[in-house]
């Protein structure tokens, strides 16, 4: 047996290289046997056998086979089917949305992800009560009260590129929870992140005091409620991508963030993308993907 390590420790490129070096049959058999033992009947043995037969007969390429295997496996907990291969496909494990889940469900999912993943594990929209329950069972878990993110930091194989930075701005202090959700998400996904809070258009000079950070940033996230004007202003100051996040901050006619959302969608500055209301997590993920592009 030439391959003894967990296939989860092999990146897509490494698998392809070893297959192309003449280990194709052994790698295929090893991955197939490992995942069948790991996930039982969930993986559909017939489909995997057919895939390997197609490769053996020359009907599909090595790359096609690796791509197909990268869709497996998942773990069935009954109340959740955990996508353990999301890390291989997307570069980061499945993230838990804590709202609507019980504390026991969050614990079970987080424990499974932590055991299977080499990257950081996180859950968003987690209440303090649920976080305390999980932390009693998983002492390595950390809870950030502002962003309401519960996470476990695990050793990463690649260093953070400090030269490519994400800047997160909040228009007001009330927008900070959404801004912190974006910032912490991007950090946990391996990005260098800076923050500047309470720099909204009602006191525009506060924003201009951070012009240097704006110019140096590789990606900028703007969180704003009320009329959401900050995104347009920042979009006009930089040639880098700007991700606008409307927040549900504001009085009656703000309609819980709809006013800011519509204003950002009608932004007159070019190059501004808009997330859903209060979706700091989505902004952090998108900013991280853009930031890692070369």
C-alpha positions, 0 to 999 in steps of 0.5 A: 500500500503506497498511500496510507494517509487520510485522503482528506489530507490530499488536496485535489492537485496532489491526488491528480499528480499521484494518479498521473505518476502511475498510482491511478488504480491504487488511488482510486481503490483507496479513495473508494474503499475509505469513503465506503467505510466512512459513509456507508451506504450513503455514497451509492456503491453502484455509482462509485463502481461504475465511475471506476469501471469507466476510468478503467475502460478509458471512457473518462479521464483522470481529471474527470474521475477526481472531479466526480470523487470530489462530490463525496461524501456526506454524513447523515446525522438524521436531522442534518446531512453534513457535506464533508467534501465542501472543503475540497470543492470550495476551500472551506468547510460547511458553515452552520447557520445556528438560528432555528437549530437546537443547541444539541444539533449545533453541538453535533454538527460542529463536533463532526466538522471539527473532527473531519476538517483541517480548516476553521469551523464556524457557526453563525447566528448563535445565541449566547445560551446555545454557545455556552452549551456547546462550549461546555462540550467543546472547550476549544470553541470561542464565542464572539458576542458581537457577531454572534459567531461560534468558532473553532480555530484549527491549524491551517496549512497555508499562511495568511497573505498580509499584503492583500487585505480586506477592509470592513467599514460600518456607517454607524455604531449600530451597524457593527454587529453585521460588520463584525460578522463579515470581518470575523468570517473573512478572518476565519477563512484565512484573510487579513482584515482591517476595520473602521467603524462609525464612518457614515455620511452624516460626518463624511470627514470621518471617512476621509480620515481613513482614505489611506486604508481605503486605497490600500485595501484589496476588497472593501465591505461596507455595512450601512442602514438608514439610507445606505449612502456610504456604499456609493461614496466608498465606491467612488473612492476606490478602483477595488471591488466594494461589497455593500451590506444593507442592515436593518438599522433605521426608523419606520420608513427604512422598512427593516433594511429594505430602504438601504437595500434598494438604495445600494442596488441603485448605487451610482458608483460602478463596481459595487455588489450588494448582499442581502439585508444583514448578511455580513457572513455572505459578504465576508465569504465573497470578499475572501474569494475575491481576495484570494484570486490571482 
